[in-house]
């Protein structure tokens, strides 16, 4: 071997040895040493307590779905156990979310293009408690530290973040809402196979089905709403769909409180802001007056009723919201009803408008007279 060849071989061997040493150090590194730093950094950024109390580890695995030389590149598979996220200072309860285990995979080659890409993240049995003490105080609004220190003249970061899927086997959400007097526990399970929006809503859904995602999770709810007992089942879309402001979020539910039933299917617009809804909505019960406890809308006492129509709502918590129950059909007592109702929130008091046709078949005093008296008092 020539002198140049020996030098080249020595440099190559040294380089490969350094790579092997780095891989060995990474593979054998005790990642738990980083927990105090991670806990402190995340807590500072979120302005609330965060802690990984269990094991933190990384396993390097090759990806079978990759082809060519990329199949030889190991990907880090990260897991963290016993993870908790606390509440902001103005919420007295300690824990907002507890995760027995979190798993995620990072695509290392994407870092070369300044992209942090997580193909998936899995939450094992997440347990969350959502709390609202007033219109402006809740624990699901995050005031990030970077939002306060943002330089308006700073250039946007060259790095981007990508998350393709959020998985979990079973979850639990406890809702404690002092505003609506809701104390409800919701169990969430994957459906196993996503259900197309059109399959659940049929032909009545008015949203553009091409832009609406599938139903991914099933729900079971039990508790109290506005002081009244409540049970129900339902379906919702995937977690990633909640991030989109332009794509409607699919929902379906069937709730009962005593003899009152509310069932709907459709979409929520701008789900993170609750910007509005477009639902096929059914009501039934012993009296329209009983709906006040569930909806907050004051209606007159009536005989047993049932109705089916389309609810289109534009919601603005700061100003006023408009709820338009369009083209409904149904019965109140022995009377057929058809029409539309509009309910507008605001000050000094909410407003109710109606375009309703009633075909009474009863004798004696009609509930329609009670409705006219109710409208005059309003």
Secondary structure, DSSP 8 states (H G I E B T S, - for coil): --HHHHHHHHHHHHHHHHHHHHHHHHHH--GGGGHHHHHHHHHHHHTS-EEE-S-EEEEEEE-TT--GGGGGSEEEEEEEEEEEEE--TT--SSEEEEEEEEEEEE-GGGGGGTEEEEEEEEEES-EEEEEEEETTEESS----HHHHS--TTS---S-EEEE--EEESEEEEEEEETTTTEEEEEEEEEEEEEE-HHHHHTT---S-GGG---EEEEEEEEEEETTEEEEEEEEEE-GGGGG-SSS-EEEEEEEEETTEEEEEEEEEESTTTT-EEEEEEEEEES-GGGGHHHH-------SSEEEEEEEEEE--SSS--EEEEEEEEEEETTEEEEEEEEEE--SS--EEEEEEEEE----SS-HHHHHHHHHHH-
